[in-house]
Amino acid sequence: MKGTMNGSVAQIHQEVPKTMKAAYMQNKLDITIEEIPVPDLNSDEILIKVMAVGVCGSDVHYYEHGRIGDAIVEKPMILGHECSGTVAGIGSEVIDFQIGDRVAVEPGITCGRCEACKEGKYNLCPKVMFLATPPVDGAFAQYIKMRHDFIFPIPDELTFEEAALNEPLSVGIHAANRAGLKPGSTLSILGMGPVGLMTVVAAREYGAREIIVADLEPIRLEAAKKLGATHVINVKDQNIVEEVGSITSGRGVDVAFETAGNTKALESALGTVKRGGKLAIVGLPPESKAPLDVHYITSHEVDVLGIFRYANTYTQGINFLSSTTADVKALITDRYPLEQTHEALERARTNKSGSLKVMVYPNGL
């Protein structure tokens, strides 16, 4: 079937309807299901039938607070950006995909022309259009469109849920790349939310020797052990810096990853770093400024690294997910159809002691 979209000829799967369902955030804590047109395609775009979308911490933050820093939800908006699906439509210029292909979606479209893009640091593109970041709509919808160079084929043995987890895994891979993680490295990871857990997976694939993790929820610490953490610290009754010191015979770790987005965790993470080590800041605390011991940083020559999303990680992430022995599917604790997106967000918001990754299925469970 051929269709004309935005002046270009596009190939569209015969089963694609003219309208679709999407979950809109109308106000804080308010989600409604709306019937809207299936998006038109430009010549370089692909239409994706969305099969799985992970609920991210940023989705929950927008849902609960209506903003993250300067990014403010000012009009009804579709959340969700950790997604995968099948190719349902192809723009006239696209030659590298066919209808029916199973794919993972990298959710940020960059300009490709600015200094950051040309240097390969396209995650820093000032013109990026990132799914579910105001004012760009996200993936809690039956169909989305995406420029073809941000679509990646997935092998048949990889589930749609696992492919959706490539997004948080990519954060861990990017952090590992920035920190120069290599076989035999020792590291601490503070915060075992989905990004922290997937950073455990990334560190294991990079050959880290010791992976010390910390959190206050037993379910997350147990999940981290199953994914490859060598030591777990429950911050409710253990001192992180003291425990890491004991495990490493007072040396500290080569790299500390702060993935909790918590200022106290950030201070603790720094305290676990060896002389000449690195601190990778992955999580975003509510405050834009956080106290850090500058004397410790300078006297220990600690490299402090900011981690923002990821760049050039999606193919590597798919390879990791396809080959790892870690049971990442076990992280998916809650499953909801699109019509229950509100319940999915509430589950992720209120059940941190019982839920790891909440998944939404826009085209059915």
ZIMOMO-V328014 format. One record per pair of residues at least 6 apart in sequence whose ideal C-beta (glycine too) atoms are under 7 Angstrom apart, sorted by the first residue. I is the first residue (numbers start at 1). GAP is how many residues later the second one is. Records with the same first field share a line. If there is no record, write none. Layout:
I: GAP, GAP
This chain:
1: 11, 13
2: 7, 9
3: 7, 9
5: 35, 36
6: 34, 35, 36
8: 34, 35, 83, 84
9: 83
10: 31, 79, 80, 81, 82
11: 78, 79, 88
12: 35, 77
13: 75, 76, 86
16: 22, 31, 72, 73
17: 21
18: 19, 20
19: 16, 17, 18, 19
20: 16, 18, 121, 122, 123
21: 12, 14, 121, 317
22: 12, 14, 56, 118, 119
23: 8, 10, 55, 117, 315, 318
24: 7, 8, 10, 52, 53, 54
25: 6, 37, 38, 48, 51, 52, 54
26: 6, 50
28: 36, 37, 38
29: 34, 35
31: 310, 311, 314
33: 305, 306
38: 105
39: 8, 104, 105, 106
41: 6, 48, 50, 104
42: 49
43: 48, 49, 50
44: 47, 49, 50, 103, 104
45: 46, 100, 101, 102, 103
46: 41, 43, 44, 45, 48, 51, 99, 100, 102, 105
47: 41, 42, 96, 98
48: 37, 39, 40, 55, 57, 95, 96, 98
49: 36, 37, 39, 93, 94, 314
50: 33, 35, 89, 91, 92, 93, 94, 312, 313
51: 33, 34, 35, 109, 310, 312
52: 31, 32, 108, 109, 112, 307, 309
53: 27, 29, 30, 86, 87, 111, 306, 307, 309
54: 28, 110, 111, 113, 303, 305
55: 289, 290, 293, 303, 305
56: 25, 26
57: 136
58: 10
59: 20, 21, 73, 286
60: 285, 288, 289
61: 7
62: 6, 11, 17
63: 16, 282, 286
64: 285
66: 6, 7
67: 6
69: 219
71: 62, 63
72: 62
73: 61
74: 60
75: 60
77: 57, 60
78: 54, 59, 60, 62, 63
79: 53, 59, 61
80: 52, 58, 59, 60, 280
81: 26, 49, 50, 51, 57, 58, 86
82: 82, 85, 86
83: 22, 24, 56, 81
84: 19, 20, 21, 70, 76, 79, 80
85: 18, 75
86: 14, 15, 16, 17
87: 10, 11, 12, 13, 14, 16
88: 11, 55
90: 7, 9
94: 54
96: 52
97: 51, 54
101: 52
102: 51, 52
103: 48, 49, 50, 51
104: 48, 50, 59, 62, 210, 214
105: 41, 45, 46
106: 44, 46, 208
107: 23, 24, 60
108: 20, 22, 201
109: 19, 20, 37, 38, 41
110: 7, 12, 15, 17, 18
111: 6, 14, 16
114: 11, 12, 13
116: 6, 8, 9
117: 8
120: 191, 192
121: 190
122: 189
123: 185, 186, 187, 188
124: 184
129: 7
130: 6
131: 7, 8
132: 6
140: 198, 201, 220, 222
141: 221
142: 196, 220, 221
152: 162, 163, 166
154: 9, 164
155: 167
157: 165
158: 160, 163, 164
159: 170
161: 168, 171, 198
162: 159, 166, 167
165: 33, 156, 163
166: 148, 151, 152, 155
168: 26, 27, 30
169: 29, 32, 33, 148, 151, 152
170: 140, 143, 144, 147
171: 24, 111, 138, 139
172: 23, 26, 27, 29, 30
173: 29, 137, 140, 143, 144
174: 133, 135, 136, 137, 139
175: 24, 82, 105, 107, 132
176: 26, 27, 30
178: 102, 127, 129
179: 76, 99, 101, 126
181: 22, 25, 27, 74
182: 24, 25
183: 24
184: 23, 25
185: 23, 24, 69, 70
186: 23, 24, 62, 67, 68
187: 16, 21, 24, 25, 66, 67, 68, 69, 70
188: 24, 26, 56, 65, 68, 81, 84
189: 7, 10, 11, 22, 24, 68, 70
190: 24, 50, 68, 69, 70, 75, 78, 79
191: 24, 67, 68, 69, 71, 74, 92
192: 21, 23, 28, 29, 31, 32
193: 66
194: 137, 162, 163
195: 64, 87
196: 63
197: 26, 27, 30, 134
199: 58, 60
200: 11, 13, 24, 27, 28, 29
201: 26, 27, 119, 123, 125, 127
203: 8
204: 7, 24, 122
205: 115, 119
210: 20, 21
211: 17, 18, 19
212: 18, 19, 21, 32, 35, 41
213: 8, 11, 16, 19, 20
214: 19, 21, 26
215: 6, 20
216: 18, 19, 20
217: 135, 136
219: 134, 135, 137
220: 136
221: 11, 13
223: 108, 133
224: 8
225: 7
226: 101, 104
227: 99
228: 98
231: 16
233: 7, 10
240: 28, 32
241: 27, 30, 31
244: 8, 9, 28
251: 23
252: 20, 21, 22, 25
253: 19, 20, 21, 24
254: 20, 23
255: 22, 23, 25
256: 13, 14, 16, 17, 23, 24
257: 23, 25
258: 7, 8, 11, 23, 24, 25
259: 23, 24
260: 23
261: 22, 23, 24
262: 21, 23
263: 22, 24, 27
266: 15, 19, 24, 26
267: 24, 25
269: 10
270: 9, 22, 23, 26, 32
273: 6, 27, 29
275: 25, 26
276: 25
277: 25
278: 24, 25, 27
279: 23, 25, 26
280: 25, 27
281: 23, 24, 25, 26
282: 25
297: 7
321: 7
331: 25, 26
332: 25, 27
333: 22, 23, 24
334: 10, 13, 21, 24, 25
335: 24, 26, 30
336: 7, 8, 24
337: 24, 27, 28
338: 22, 23, 24
341: 19
344: 14, 16
347: 8, 11
348: 7, 10
